[in-house]
């Protein structure tokens, strides 16, 4: 059943089909509230999916930064923890699906919040495609039969890129199906997958350290990989960490399906990021220490899959790679789920084309089916770029990071403005009667650092470096792909809003219209 815009909703009293945490915002409880603390943690952890992302981008980071690229990891982790701390406050204050869109709308203006949500949901769709491509990094290393197209499995080769697209489309078909069945099935698959991933990640880290070939001091060298000095190596090497540590806000996205969301979501946002950051850092360091060679070129082309199979033996290495495949599948599922909730939240407010259909929730399953189909089809369409050129692999990966980093900044920016003008306070209690999560007096400095970090990384990631995005030359559109894609996203959104206004319809109203932070912000 589709939900109408907030101004048309008649709040229902709390009961079996309604929830007081939504009534105060003018929404009805339609999604099934069945997720506990571990399921909420799993939502954020599986989006980050340390095994998926580290295995996918380790070779890239090493190729451009050498062993020193490891030090970008703690810097990015600290920066993202600052952002996550701000998000934890907002998750306690606004336990609603469509987290970034809802938060930005309430902290700024309806138009600004709409663009934050629009950029975020497009970015999430791109992340779904990027995650599905990660299968190519692992599956051919398990069994050569998974290389269905051509003979070169490297993602940067023509045959590897095409095969990555094929494997990705198959995975997207499966995750779309699961995202349309029932949220209890989706949650079960997610929890099992996350448990397997955590066990596998710990085991991989331990085995890598027990098979070390060198000391940690190697991380202070760039080797022959860095072409532009240490600073340049770290700036490009940070892509790996930046790609890994996104999506922790998914626990907030699932708030309408979580028990005691005001209490649960803030803590699972922080624990999911912290756990993934710690495990990922150990795996990156362990991979550098256990690699058979740092100079034979294989670490910069085959990455961690090469380290596992070479250092641990084919049997153990391939068994661990199977666990990585599970992690990739669950990550793709979780990211698609998060994108679906964003589409649902915006459509429920009448914010998108075909809003009524996108906001429809199946009463039996508690799932918005149309968004799952839309996200799956659009992500699969992006995978087709891989058939055009191998450079699309990196272009898709970095574009999704930039989109999410920019959307995050469109939350931390207005939040800082509200703090400085005294318009944001965290008052009240959670479902257990305890005070809501709050940064207290640390709110302004943490928020300011989070915003500065986010803006700096957005520029760093989007900078059109020819040696990164178009190493072979002749593909200017890949060098500028991220910038062009972002401009196209904003332009398309502006065009839709303008067209809607010309047809005599008022610009879509964000949920912010239902409840400002302290006083009207419009």
MOKA-V617642 format. One record per residue. N is the residue number from 1. RES is the residue in one small letter. PSI is psi in whole degrees, -180 to 180 (999 if undefined). Layout:
{{N:RES:PSI} {N:RES:PSI}}
This chain:
{{1:x:127} {2:x:147} {3:x:139} {4:x:177} {5:x:157} {6:x:-38} {7:x:-18} {8:x:-2} {9:x:134} {10:x:104} {11:x:137} {12:x:148} {13:x:151} {14:x:138} {15:x:-162} {16:x:-24} {17:x:6} {18:x:164} {19:x:132} {20:x:-29} {21:x:-18} {22:x:-33} {23:x:-41} {24:x:-19} {25:x:-1} {26:x:23} {27:x:156} {28:x:151} {29:x:108} {30:x:-41} {31:x:145} {32:x:124} {33:x:93} {34:x:5} {35:x:132} {36:x:-167} {37:x:-45} {38:x:-37} {39:x:-37} {40:x:-44} {41:x:-42} {42:x:-34} {43:x:-45} {44:x:-42} {45:x:-40} {46:x:-30} {47:x:-47} {48:x:-46} {49:x:79} {50:x:-37} {51:x:-42} {52:x:-53} {53:x:-39} {54:x:-44} {55:x:-32} {56:x:-37} {57:x:3} {58:x:-48} {59:x:-40} {60:x:-49} {61:x:-41} {62:x:-39} {63:x:-35} {64:x:-24} {65:x:-10} {66:x:-167} {67:x:-27} {68:x:-15} {69:x:-16} {70:x:-37} {71:x:-13} {72:x:-24} {73:x:-57} {74:x:-31} {75:x:-47} {76:x:-39} {77:x:-46} {78:x:-44} {79:x:-44} {80:x:-30} {81:x:-34} {82:x:-44} {83:x:-44} {84:x:-35} {85:x:-41} {86:x:-42} {87:x:-33} {88:x:-40} {89:x:-45} {90:x:-34} {91:x:-34} {92:x:-36} {93:x:-37} {94:x:81} {95:x:71} {96:x:145} {97:x:152} {98:x:45} {99:x:-60} {100:x:-44} {101:x:-47} {102:x:-44} {103:x:-48} {104:x:-38} {105:x:-39} {106:x:-22} {107:x:-19} {108:x:-120} {109:x:162} {110:x:-44} {111:x:-44} {112:x:-43} {113:x:-36} {114:x:-45} {115:x:-33} {116:x:-45} {117:x:-40} {118:x:-47} {119:x:-39} {120:x:-45} {121:x:-37} {122:x:-41} {123:x:-40} {124:x:-39} {125:x:-40} {126:x:-37} {127:x:-39} {128:x:-46} {129:x:-43} {130:x:-40} {131:x:-41} {132:x:-32} {133:x:-20} {134:x:-20} {135:x:-33} {136:x:-28} {137:x:-22} {138:x:-49} {139:x:-45} {140:x:-25} {141:x:-25} {142:x:-46} {143:x:127} {144:x:-20} {145:x:-18} {146:x:-11} {147:x:88} {148:x:-21} {149:x:119} {150:x:-169} {151:x:-12} {152:x:113} {153:x:-7} {154:x:129} {155:x:-22} {156:x:-1} {157:x:163} {158:x:-46} {159:x:-38} {160:x:-40} {161:x:-43} {162:x:-41} {163:x:-37} {164:x:-42} {165:x:-41} {166:x:-48} {167:x:-38} {168:x:-41} {169:x:-41} {170:x:-45} {171:x:-42} {172:x:-35} {173:x:-41} {174:x:-46} {175:x:-34} {176:x:-41} {177:x:-46} {178:x:-35} {179:x:-5} {180:x:-4} {181:x:-69} {182:x:142} {183:x:-21} {184:x:-38} {185:x:-46} {186:x:-45} {187:x:-40} {188:x:-48} {189:x:-41} {190:x:-46} {191:x:-43} {192:x:-45} {193:x:-42} {194:x:-41} {195:x:-46} {196:x:-38} {197:x:-43} {198:x:-45} {199:x:-46} {200:x:-42} {201:x:-44} {202:x:-45} {203:x:-43} {204:x:-45} {205:x:-46} {206:x:-46} {207:x:-38} {208:x:-43} {209:x:-33} {210:x:-9} {211:x:29} {212:x:141} {213:x:-11} {214:x:175} {215:x:162} {216:x:-15} {217:x:-17} {218:x:-22} {219:x:-8} {220:x:10} {221:x:144} {222:x:-14} {223:x:-149} {224:x:3} {225:x:-38} {226:x:120} {227:x:-18} {228:x:31} {229:x:178} {230:x:-45} {231:x:-47} {232:x:-38} {233:x:-42} {234:x:-36} {235:x:-43} {236:x:-38} {237:x:-24} {238:x:-14} {239:x:-39} {240:x:-53} {241:x:-40} {242:x:-37} {243:x:-34} {244:x:-49} {245:x:59} {246:x:159} {247:x:3} {248:x:-19} {249:x:-5} {250:x:-30} {251:x:-34} {252:x:-35} {253:x:-33} {254:x:16} {255:x:-38} {256:x:-9} {257:x:9} {258:x:137} {259:x:137} {260:x:57} {261:x:-34} {262:x:-31} {263:x:-40} {264:x:-51} {265:x:-46} {266:x:-39} {267:x:-36} {268:x:-26} {269:x:-48} {270:x:-41} {271:x:-36} {272:x:-46} {273:x:-44} {274:x:-46} {275:x:-45} {276:x:-41} {277:x:-43} {278:x:-50} {279:x:-43} {280:x:-42} {281:x:-40} {282:x:-39} {283:x:-42} {284:x:-47} {285:x:-44} {286:x:-38} {287:x:-40} {288:x:-37} {289:x:-32} {290:x:-10} {291:x:133} {292:x:-33} {293:x:144} {294:x:-1} {295:x:-2} {296:x:-2} {297:x:-14} {298:x:-31} {299:x:-31} {300:x:-5} {301:x:-39} {302:x:-19} {303:x:-145} {304:x:-26} {305:x:-40} {306:x:-40} {307:x:-45} {308:x:-50} {309:x:-29} {310:x:-40} {311:x:-34} {312:x:-6} {313:x:155} {314:x:-42} {315:x:-58} {316:x:-43} {317:x:-45} {318:x:-33} {319:x:-41} {320:x:-32} {321:x:-30} {322:x:-41} {323:x:-35} {324:x:-39} {325:x:-43} {326:x:-43} {327:x:-41} {328:x:-43} {329:x:-44} {330:x:-36} {331:x:-45} {332:x:-41} {333:x:-48} {334:x:-40} {335:x:-40} {336:x:-39} {337:x:-44} {338:x:-43} {339:x:-37} {340:x:-41} {341:x:-34} {342:x:-46} {343:x:-44} {344:x:-46} {345:x:-43} {346:x:-40} {347:x:-35} {348:x:-29} {349:x:8} {350:x:32} {351:x:-11} {352:x:160} {353:x:147} {354:x:37} {355:x:-41} {356:x:-41} {357:x:-40} {358:x:-26} {359:x:-2} {360:x:131} {361:x:128} {362:x:121} {363:x:-30} {364:x:-45} {365:x:-23} {366:x:23} {367:x:138} {368:x:102} {369:x:-40} {370:x:-44} {371:x:-37} {372:x:-41} {373:x:-43} {374:x:-48} {375:x:-44} {376:x:-45} {377:x:-44} {378:x:-39} {379:x:-41} {380:x:-38} {381:x:-38} {382:x:-33} {383:x:-25} {384:x:-21} {385:x:-28} {386:x:-28} {387:x:-28} {388:x:-42} {389:x:142} {390:x:-26} {391:x:-18} {392:x:-29} {393:x:-50} {394:x:-38} {395:x:-43} {396:x:-43} {397:x:-48} {398:x:-32} {399:x:-43} {400:x:-34} {401:x:-45} {402:x:-43} {403:x:-45} {404:x:-40} {405:x:-41} {406:x:-43} {407:x:-40} {408:x:-43} {409:x:-28} {410:x:-1} {411:x:-51} {412:x:-30} {413:x:-59} {414:x:-33} {415:x:-43} {416:x:-41} {417:x:-43} {418:x:-38} {419:x:-44} {420:x:-31} {421:x:6} {422:x:21} {423:x:5} {424:x:122} {425:x:149} {426:x:99} {427:x:163} {428:x:-175} {429:x:158} {430:x:-169} {431:x:-17} {432:x:1} {433:x:-1} {434:x:156} {435:x:147} {436:x:152} {437:x:132} {438:x:145} {439:x:-11} {440:x:-133} {441:x:-15} {442:x:-2} {443:x:-50} {444:x:-52} {445:x:-40} {446:x:-45} {447:x:-44} {448:x:-44} {449:x:-38} {450:x:-42} {451:x:-46} {452:x:-44} {453:x:-46} {454:x:-43} {455:x:-41} {456:x:-45} {457:x:-33} {458:x:-46} {459:x:-43} {460:x:-45} {461:x:-35} {462:x:-11} {463:x:126} {464:x:72} {465:x:120} {466:x:-38} {467:x:-19} {468:x:-51} {469:x:-21} {470:x:61} {471:x:-30} {472:x:-19} {473:x:159} {474:x:0} {475:x:70} {476:x:-30} {477:x:-25} {478:x:-35} {479:x:-38} {480:x:15} {481:x:-47} {482:x:-47} {483:x:-45} {484:x:-41} {485:x:-40} {486:x:-44} {487:x:-40} {488:x:-38} {489:x:-49} {490:x:-43} {491:x:-42} {492:x:-41} {493:x:-43} {494:x:-38} {495:x:-42} {496:x:-43} {497:x:-41} {498:x:-41} {499:x:-41} {500:x:-42} {501:x:-39} {502:x:-26} {503:x:5} {504:x:5} {505:x:142} {506:x:153} {507:x:144} {508:x:142} {509:x:124} {510:x:162} {511:x:-16} {512:x:-27} {513:x:-22} {514:x:-31} {515:x:102} {516:x:172} {517:x:-54} {518:x:-41} {519:x:162} {520:x:134} {521:x:6} {522:x:999}}
